[in-house]
């Protein structure tokens, strides 16, 4: 069981690198600085297809200014998860919602997180993606001690928003172990630049607050550790 559990943060890192939804939204973060410098849209929704470590994961991002909603199914656990990033009292508060279980978790900020460095942007000319000539850029940034290199293609057909991204990072593992190199490819599809429903950024009424993820994982009502065990058994059969 340890191997699949250890892989989850690395697969989710593909999402972290791709969107601001899973990072703090203060103007000092690399994504926000990058977004402001290039004048990118901040109100939209988009579907993402993520390929990392031989696996595929779909995600949907919905943004309205400083508010962000990320929808995904957590790898291995088959658990529908929604991440909200909401400005509150001068800072951004993050919530994890679990719709199938009607529970939510307040994600605490890491007080000792390493300050984010400003992203370095390199212009790489143009390249055709899906029949459209796109602007190609390489972005290097460091956040929470993880350095990453991201190549992105920006399409004029989508208000100069990214339509493809290839990200590479050396992810720290346990103390004393070498960093794990990870590469992911993300495709952005179905942009919608209309203003989303404000209710999408609220914790739904009737949801129960939990103190940590184990309360969700140990819940036998679907997903969680039961789904993980089923996948592991299937992997053993296939071997």
C-alpha positions in Angstrom: 0.0 0.0 0.0 2.9 2.4 0.7 3.9 2.8 -3.0 0.5 4.1 -4.3 0.1 6.4 -1.3 3.6 7.9 -1.9 2.8 8.5 -5.6 -0.3 10.6 -4.9 1.4 13.8 -4.1 3.6 13.5 -7.2 0.6 13.0 -9.5 -1.2 15.9 -7.8 1.9 18.1 -8.3 1.0 18.1 -12.0 -2.1 20.1 -11.0 -0.1 22.3 -8.7 2.2 23.3 -11.5 -0.7 23.9 -13.9 -3.1 26.1 -12.1 -3.2 28.7 -9.4 -6.1 27.0 -7.7 -3.9 24.8 -5.6 -1.4 27.5 -4.6 -1.9 30.5 -2.4 -3.4 33.4 -4.4 -1.4 36.2 -2.9 0.3 38.5 -5.4 3.7 37.3 -4.3 3.2 33.8 -5.6 4.9 32.8 -8.9 1.7 32.1 -10.8 0.1 35.4 -9.8 3.2 37.4 -10.8 3.4 35.5 -14.1 -0.4 36.1 -14.6 -0.1 39.8 -14.0 3.0 40.2 -16.1 1.4 38.6 -19.2 -2.1 40.1 -18.6 -3.9 36.8 -18.6 -7.6 36.4 -18.0 -8.7 35.7 -14.4 -12.4 34.9 -15.0 -12.9 31.6 -16.9 -13.4 27.9 -16.7 -11.3 25.2 -18.5 -11.0 21.5 -18.6 -7.6 19.9 -18.1 -6.3 16.6 -19.2 -3.2 15.7 -17.2 -0.7 12.9 -18.0 1.9 12.1 -15.4 3.8 9.0 -14.3 2.0 6.9 -16.9 -1.4 7.9 -15.5 -4.2 10.2 -16.8 -6.2 12.5 -14.6 -8.9 15.0 -15.6 -9.6 18.2 -13.8 -11.7 21.3 -14.2 -10.7 24.8 -13.1 -13.2 27.6 -12.5 -11.9 31.1 -11.7 -13.6 34.4 -10.9 -11.0 37.0 -10.1 -9.3 36.0 -6.9 -11.6 33.0 -6.3 -10.7 29.6 -7.7 -12.5 26.2 -7.7 -10.7 23.0 -8.8 -12.6 19.8 -9.4 -10.9 16.4 -9.7 -11.1 12.7 -8.8 -8.3 12.0 -6.4 -6.0 9.3 -7.9 -6.1 5.8 -6.5 -8.8 6.7 -4.0 -11.5 7.3 -6.6 -12.6 10.2 -4.5 -14.3 13.3 -5.9 -12.6 16.3 -4.6 -13.2 20.1 -4.9 -10.6 22.6 -3.8 -11.7 26.2 -3.1 -9.3 29.1 -2.8 -11.2 32.2 -1.4 -9.9 35.6 -0.4 -10.9 36.3 3.2 -9.8 39.1 5.5 -6.7 39.9 3.4 -5.5 36.4 2.9 -6.5 33.4 0.8 -8.3 30.5 2.6 -8.3 27.0 1.1 -11.0 24.4 1.6 -11.1 20.8 0.4 -14.7 19.6 -0.3 -15.8 15.9 -0.7 -19.2 16.0 -2.4 -20.0 12.3 -2.1 -19.4 12.4 1.6 -20.8 15.9 2.2 -17.7 16.8 4.2 -15.1 19.6 4.0 -11.7 20.3 5.4 -10.1 23.7 6.1 -6.6 23.5 4.7 -4.2 25.1 7.2 -1.4 27.4 5.9 2.2 26.2 6.3 3.8 28.9 8.5 7.3 27.8 7.5 6.7 27.6 3.8 9.6 28.9 1.7 8.9 32.3 0.1 8.2 32.0 -3.5 10.7 33.5 -6.0 9.7 35.5 -8.9 9.2 33.4 -12.1 11.7 33.7 -14.9 10.1 33.9 -18.3 11.9 33.0 -21.5 10.3 33.7 -24.9 10.7 30.7 -27.3 9.0 32.0 -30.4 5.9 30.4 -31.9 4.8 26.8 -32.5 1.6 25.3 -33.9 -0.8 23.5 -31.6 -4.1 22.1 -32.9 -3.6 24.1 -36.1 -3.2 27.4 -34.3 0.1 29.3 -34.2 0.8 29.7 -30.5 3.3 31.7 -28.5 5.7 29.4 -26.7 7.3 30.4 -23.4 9.5 28.7 -20.8 8.9 29.6 -17.1 11.2 28.7 -14.3 10.0 29.1 -10.7 10.5 27.9 -7.2 7.7 27.5 -4.6 7.8 25.7 -1.3 11.3 24.5 -2.0 10.4 22.8 -5.3 12.0 24.1 -8.5 10.1 23.6 -11.7 10.5 24.3 -15.4 7.4 24.8 -17.3 7.0 25.1 -21.1 3.6 26.6 -22.1 1.9 27.3 -25.4 -0.5 30.3 -25.5 -3.2 30.4 -28.1 -4.6 33.7 -29.7 -7.8 31.7 -30.3 -8.3 31.4 -26.5 -7.6 35.0 -25.5 -3.9 34.1 -25.3 -4.5 31.6 -22.5 -2.4 28.4 -22.3 -3.6 25.4 -24.3 -0.7 23.1 -23.6 1.9 22.8 -20.8 4.8 20.5 -20.1 6.2 20.7 -16.6 9.3 19.1 -15.0 10.3 19.2 -11.4 12.6 17.4 -9.0 10.3 16.6 -6.1 11.7 16.1 -2.6 10.9 12.8 -1.0 11.7 11.6 2.5 14.7 13.1 4.3 18.0 11.6 3.2 16.5 10.4 -0.1 17.3 11.9 -3.5 14.6 14.1 -5.2 12.3 12.3 -7.6 12.2 13.8 -11.2 8.7 14.2 -12.4 7.3 15.3 -15.8 3.7 16.0 -16.7 1.8 17.1 -19.8 -1.4 19.1 -19.4 -3.8 20.0 -22.2 -6.3 22.8 -21.6 -9.7 22.4 -23.4 -13.1 24.0 -23.6 -12.4 27.5 -22.3 -15.4 29.5 -21.2 -14.8 33.1 -20.3 -18.3 33.9 -18.9 -18.7 34.8 -15.2 -19.3 31.6 -13.2 -22.1 31.1 -10.6 -21.0 32.7 -7.3 -22.4 29.7 -5.4 -19.6 27.5 -6.9 -17.2 29.2 -4.5 -19.1 28.6 -1.3 -19.0 25.6 1.1 -22.4 24.0 0.5 -24.9 24.1 3.4 -25.2 20.8 5.2 -21.5 19.8 4.8 -19.8 18.6 8.0 -16.4 20.0 8.9 -13.6 17.4 9.5 -10.2 17.8 11.1 -8.0 15.8 8.7 -8.0 13.7 5.6 -8.1 10.4 7.5 -11.7 11.0 8.5 -12.5 10.9 4.7 -10.2 8.0 3.9 -11.6 5.8 6.7 -15.2 6.6 5.8 -16.6 3.4 4.2 -19.4 5.2 2.2 -17.4 5.1 -1.0 -14.0 6.0 -2.3 -11.1 6.3 0.2 -9.1 3.3 1.3 -11.6 0.8 0.0 -11.2 2.1 -3.5 -7.4 2.0 -3.1 -7.5 -1.7 -2.0 -9.6 -2.6 -5.0 -7.2 -0.9 -7.4 -4.2 -2.7 -5.7 -6.0 -6.1 -6.0 -6.6 -5.3 -9.7 -3.0 -4.4 -10.2 -1.9 -7.7 -8.7 -4.3 -9.7 -11.0 -2.9 -7.9 -14.0 0.7 -8.8 -13.0 
